[in-house]
Amino acid sequence: MLISEDHLSGQEYQKVSELVEKGNRAGSSKLLPNLVMEKGSQARRVMWESFVKMHHSLRKLGTILREIEELGSDPINYMKVGQELSEIPSHLKDLQQKHKETLWVQTETLRVNTILIKEKVKIFQLVDGYAELTVISNVRDRRLVEHELLARGRDHEEWREKHLRKELEKIRTDQLFQSSFSLMGSFLQKMRRLFHQSHSESKCGNSAAVSGVPGIGKTTMVQKIVYDWATGKIYPHFQFVFSFKFRDLNAINCRINLRNLILFFYPYFGNILGELWKNPEGLLFIFDGLDEFKDTIDFADNRRNTEPQSMCTDPECWCEVSVIVYSLIQHKLLPGCSLLVTSRPTALHLLEKAEISVWAEILGFVGDERKEYFNKFFKDQAVAAAVFKHVEENEILYTMCYNPSYCWILALSLGPFFTQRDRKQQQVPKTITQLYSYYIYNILKNHGREIENPRDVLLKLGEMAYTGVSEKKIVFRNADLIEYNLQPSQFLSGFLMELLERDDSAQSVVYTFPHLTIQEFVAALTQFLTPDPREIGKLLSEAHREKDGRFEIFLRFVAGLSSPQSARPLEEFLGPFLHQTTCRVIDWVKEKVEGQIGNTETETGKRKLLNTFHYLFESQNKALAQNTVGSMEKLSFSELRLTPIDCAVLSHVIGLCDTIKHLSLRQCYIQCEGLQQLGPILHKCQELSLGNNKVGDSGVKLLSAALRNPKCKIQKLDLWGNALTDSCAEDLASALSTNRSLIDLNLDNDKLGDSGVKRLSVALRNPDCKIQKLHLKYNDLTDSCAEDLVSALSTNRSLIDLNLGYNNLGDSGVKQLSVALRNPDCKIQKLDLYNNALTDSCAEDLVSALCTKQSLRVLYLGLNSFTDQSVPALCHLILTCRSLEEIKLRSNLFSSNGKKQLELLQGSRSGLRVLV
C-alpha cells in the first residue's frame, strides 16, 4: 500500500527488503517506521491501515494492535512516543557510558579451564570463543525427575528434527525482549503509563525465563547478552542493565533494599538511582542461576499479594533478597522494568505461577555448531578435525555433544591422543567412563608432583562428591571441605582446578565441580579407592532404588570403572583398585541384569533393563555380558523412547548374544539415526519389530544390507508406519531377491503406492523369494498396480497370506487379481480386501476364482459396497470352498434378509465363522 500510493520509493522499498532477506528483521523493523515518519501524516495512516489488514495472519502484530486500541491512543502519536523511548536524559549519559565500559571490561573475555600446569586457564576474547547455541521459544517440561543430562539427551534429537521441520521457533538472545515489530514491542509499557494509567497502577513489563541443563551455557549466554548490550549491539531501548548471580546473592545474609543491592555490585551509581526509578521501562534486571539460590521463592503463595511484609513495592524498602527478586519478577517493584531469569530445569517449576511472558530453553549445539566448538577450542585445525571425527564416529560421545561443557571435557580428554605421538589411536576412549578416566588421568599426569598422596585426597573428595550426588548438591563451601578433612590448598585450587573450581565471587568462597557428571565420576571413583569394600553392594542397591534418576550416571560410572580399560590409566597414579570391590561390582551388575531381563511388562521395567544394559556396555566385560544375556531369546522395549546412544548400547549387548528370537522396538522413535547404530546386529534377530519408528527410506537401505547378509536369520520383519515411499522399494526388492530367511513382511501404514508395489513384485516373481506373508494395508494402492500383483501371484509358490486392506483397488483391480487367484500354483490361504471400494461388479469374478482354491482359510471383504445382489455368489463360495474357516463381510450394504441368508450358513459345517 505504501508503494502503490507513492509514499515509498522503489529505492527505499529495496533497502527494507534487503535487510529482511539478510535476516536482519530488527534493522528492517527500525528502518521502515523511520522512513514513514519522515513522509507525513498521510503515509503514517496508510501504514497503520496496512497493519490492520495484515494482523490476522501475523499473531504478534494482532496483539500489538489490540493493546494500542485498549490504550485509546492515536497511533501516530504512539509512533512519536516510541521514537523518544530510548532517549536518555543528558545528565545520565556519562553514567550510562561508565556503566557500559565497566560491563564491557567484565564480559569481554571468556575464561576456560585447562588441565595444564603452566596454563591453568585459557582466556579467549568472548567474540572469538563464544559458540552460538540453539535456543527455542518454549519449554518442554517444567518438572523434571530424571537425571538432567540424560533426560535432555533423550529429547534433543526429537527437538532437533522439529527445529529442522520448522515446528519449533528458534530465537536469538536479542529477541527475548523484542516483538516481531521491534519498535512497538519495546515501548508498549511506556504507552500504558502515558495513557489512562498511573505509575502505581501499571503492572507492565516483560519477564523472560531461560532454562537449560548444567553446563549448557546459561551463564555464558548471560555474559554475551550483557556484553552485546554494553557494546551497543542489542536492546538499545534499555538504558541500564543490571546483572546478578543468585550464587553471589547467597552471600547477603541481612535485610537490604534494591538501591543498596545495586550499589553493592555497582557502587559508582551513588545517589543517581532515584533518577532511574522514574523510567523503569528503561531497566533490565538479569538473575542467573535460580537453582543455586539458597532461599525458595514461592510464586504460588497468594499471601504475598495481601501481606505487605511478603512483598516489596518501593526500591528503598528494606527486606530479604528473595522478596526483592519476587517483587521484581511479579512487577510489584518498579512495574514496567524487564527481567531475565535463568535456571536449571529442576528449579523451573518454581516459576510456574510467576508473571513470565517469554519461556525459552537452550537446546545447546545443533548440527554444525558442535563442530564449530572444536574448531574454536583447538588452535591446530588438524587436531580439531581429528578429534571431531572421532567424536562424530562414536554415537555415544557425539549425541551428548549438544552440551558445551561436555564438549569441553571431550576436547581436554581426547586432545592429547591426537597431539602426542606416543599415544596409540586404538586406545582412544570409546565409552563415557573411559573418557572421564582419561580426563582425570590427564590432570594427574600434569599435576602429579604437586601432592604426595593423591589417592587419599581423591578418596576424601569423592566422599564429598557422593554426598552431593545423593543430596542433589552441586555447590560446596569451606565447611564441607573441613567436614571431609580437605584443605583449600594448591592441590584443590590448582591441581584439581578443573575438578574443583573456586567461585569468582569475592563475597564468599564456594567450590563446585565444573560439570555434574565430573562430580558423579569422582563419587564413583572413590568406591574403588576405599579400603573397606564390604558396604559397596548395599550402597549400589540403595542407589539403584532411587526413582528420580539422581544416581543413574553414577551407577554407570561404577560399572565402567570395573573395566581394566577404564581403571588402568588411573591406577598408574592412584595405585591399584581394590580387587574385592571390582568383583562385587561385577556380581552386582550380573544380579541386576539377570533380575531385570524377564521384567519388561511395564515402562519402568523396560527403563531399568535399559539402564542395566548401559552398565554392561560401560563395563566392556564380554564374559559378563555373554553369561547374562548370551542366551537371551526375547527382548522388548516397545513404546519406550530410545536415543541413538541407547541403540548403540543395545547393539553392543545384542552383538554378544548367539541369536535373538524376538527383538521388539515398536514405537521407540529410533528413526534412521538409531537404526544406523543397530545395523551391525539386525541380521541376528529372527523376529524384528520396528513398527512406527519413522526410519524412512534411508532406514530401509540399512535394513536391506542386513537382509542381504549371508548370515541373516530374520524370518519376520515388521515395518508398519515408517513413512516408507516408493523410493526404498528398489532396495527392499533387491534384498528380498537374495534373502533366504524372510517369510513374513509387514509394510502396513506406509506410502509405497503403486510404483512401490510394482518394484516389490519383481522380487516376488523371483523363484528364490521365500515370502509367505505380505501385508500392504493403507499403502495408497489402486488398480494401477494390480497387473504387477497378478504377475507376482501367478509365479510365486510361497505366498499364502496377502493383506491389501484399506486401499483403493476397486472392481477393476480385483477382477485382474482374480486371474492370478485362478492359477493352480497360487496357494493363497488368507486374503484381506477390507475397504477397497468393491461393489457387486467384481463379486462373480472373485468368487469364481476363489472357489477353485481349496487352500483358502480366511477371507476379509468388510467395509465395501456389496449388496444383496452378491449374496448368492457369496453363499456359493462359502458352501463350495470347504477349506474356508472364516469370512468377514461386516459393514457392507446387505439388507437384513441378505445378512440372515449369509449368517445361516455358519451352521453348515463345524468351525466355520461367517461374520456379517
Secondary structure, DSSP 8 states (H G I E B T S, - for coil): -TTTTTSS-HHHHHHHHHHHHTT-HHHHHHHHHHHHHTT-HHHHHHHHHHHHHHTTT-HHHHHHHHHHHHHT--HHHHHHHHHHHT---HHHHHHHHHHHHHHHHHHSEEEEE-S-SS-SEEEEEHHHH----EEESS-S-S---S-HHHHHHHHHHHHHHHHHTT-S-EE-GGGTT--SSHHHHHHHHHHHHHTT--TTT-----EEEEE--TTSSHHHHHHHHHHHHHTTSS-TT-SEEEEEEHHHHTT--S-B-HHHHHHHH-GGGTT-HHHHHT-GGGEEEEEE-GGG-SS---TT-GGGGT-GGG----TT--B-HHHHHHHHHTTSSSTT-EEEEEE-GGGGGGGTTS--SEEEEEEE--THHHHHHHHHH-SSHHHHHHHHHHHHH-HHHHHGGGSHHHHHHHHHHHHHHHH-TTS-GGGS--SHHHHHHHHHHHHHHHHGGG-S-HHHHHHHHHHHHHHHHHTT--EEEHHHHHHTT----HIIIIITTTTSEE-S-SS--EEE-SSHHHHHHHHHHGGGT-S--TTHHHHHHHHHH-SSSTTHHHHHHHHHHTSHHHHHHHHHHH----HHHHHHHHHHHHHHHHHHTT--SSHHHHHHHHHHHHHHHHHT-HHHHHHHHTT--EEE-TT----HHHHHHHHHHHHTSS-EEEEE-TT---HHHHHHHHGGGGGGEEEEE-TTS--HHHHHHHHHHHHHSTT----EEE-TTS--BGGGHHHHHHHHHH-SS--EEE-TT-B-HHHHHHHHHHHHHSTT----EEE--SS--BGGGHHHHHHHHHH-SS--EEE--SSB-HHHHHHHHHHHHTSTT----EEE--SS---GGGHHHHHHHHTT-TT--EEE--SS---GGGHHHHHHHHHH-TT--EEE--SS---HHHHHHHHHGGGGSTT-EEE-
